[in-house]
Amino acid sequence: MEKKVQKKVDKIHNNGHKYGLQTIVVREFEPEDKIEVQRIFYEGLMEMVPDTAFRGLKHHPESLLLYTAVTVLCSVITMCWWVLGLLPAVVLCGRYFYSRRVIHGHLEHAMSRDMGDLEGFYMNSPDSRLWVAAIEGKVVGVVAAVGQQKSGGAVELQRMCVDRSCRRCGVGVALGRKVLEFAAAHRYSSVVLGTTAYTPAAHQLYQRLGFRCVGVTNGYVTPGARWSLLERIFYRVRHHHYRLDVQK
């Protein structure tokens, strides 16, 4: 078993990753990285607003059915057929507004916990760690690992974000491999993660690293959401659960 673990570490261990003429260096978080890490996290989270409001709509037929029924009903009651054209625009605006509201709430929730005290939350325990990816000294990505001994010896991959200007050049893969290396070195049995992203690239990244989707929670309650009636109507996401068995 020890040889298998070491083989896994040797396979995924790589601090310097070359992509074209750029070298991606993955290193542990340092206090002076805090501002850049928070910026990347904020911008990545804000990208979830249109992703959830618009791209996510086609993944929720129950919401489409509800919006269509309300539109038709209002048209019949008011006898104004221009409502058929107006209400869809109102629905999209409502989805954008409440997606932004929920995600801002999630940002505040994160900042009041780990993202507000990165060093204290991730770097003071042997079971957790935070890394940044840098190109030519500039921080362009971040990822965290949190050990969960109570969950069968799993490591949770958290807070993976990559600067938009450095997407599709291997930063996400380099960060993901660092978490796998951490899990193998500390004898954890698996790595787990969850995402509400609808962007295909995010799921392709996890699959490329070897993760497989083991479940989907429809109607996931995002941390920080108020979960009011209007939020339930205009904000609805799926939470995909991924898992990778390190020891295999």
Secondary structure, DSSP 8 states (H G I E B T S, - for coil): -HHHHHHHHHHH--SEEEETTEEEEEEE--GGGHHHHHHHHHHHHHTHHHHHHTGGGGG-HHHHHHHHHHHHHHHHHH--TTHHHHHHHHHHHHHHHHHHHHHHHHHHHHHTTGGGSHHHHHSSSTTEEEEEEEETTEEEEEEEEEEEGGGTSEEEEEEEEE-GGGTTTTHHHHHHHHHHHHHHHTT-SEEEEEE----HHHHHHHHHHT-EEEEEEET---TT----HHHHHH---EEEEEEEETT-
